[in-house]
Structure formats: C-alpha cells, structure tokens
Amino acid sequence: MPLVTLTVRKPKAEHFKSAVLDAVHGALVASGVPETDRFQRVFELDAADFRFDPSYPDAASPRGDDFVLIEVLWSVGRSVKVKKKLLADLMERLATAGLDPEHVMVAFKETTWENWSFAGGRLIHT
C-alpha cells in the first residue's frame, strides 16, 4: 500500500493536482501496485511554508511555483532497478501532462510490512 503525499505551493487548480496524482498512480500500477491500492493526499502550502532551492543539486532549469514534491511511503523490498523504472515512467507521464520533470522531486520512504494496518486495526502482514 503506497501512501502518496503531494506537496505544492498554493494555489493549484484541481486539474494540476489530479494530473500529478494520476501520473503517480499510473506509474505505481505499472510497477506492480494493484489498481485499487490508491491512497493519496495533497498538502497545498503558502510559499512561506514550502521553501526550496531553485536549482539544487543540478536542476536543468530553475524551480518555480509549480515545483512538486512527491513522497511515496511503501513497504521495503523494491530494488533500485524497480525505483529507476518507476521514476522514468513517472517523468514521462508528468511530461505528457504538461509538467516539467525538472521541477519534480521524488522521495521514497520505506517501512516494514508489519507497520501497516489497512483497516480495523488488523495487522494482516504479521
């Protein structure tokens, strides 16, 4: 169960947020995540509450107000090869949606299977 968190600067139109979230979900599904395993949230912050360097470490063009931070919390076990493939797929999907991939940062966060309770307090992976 990946939990996807999208952080953007205010204001962002619904179609912008949906395009990013749909691209992330599509790339996750292509990497083997079930289609119905969609858990996403959006943090839309004022510029004072979402600060970032315009070029660190090697952005090809300066980041601006459309900078997107995508965090994917998922279970441990995906290889670097899987992550690279997912990132390539995601960047292609975002570019198709009109977003500059140079203005997207992705952070994978991993946790062990026994840390997920999907409903009712049940730990189904223990």
Secondary structure, 3 states (H helix, E strand, C coil): CCEEEEEEECCCCHHHHHHHHHHHHHHHHHCCCCCCCCEEEEEEECHHHCCCCCCCCCCCCCCCCCCEEEEEEEECCCCHHHHHHHHHHHHHHHHHCCCCHHHEEEEEEEECHHHCCCCCCCCCCC
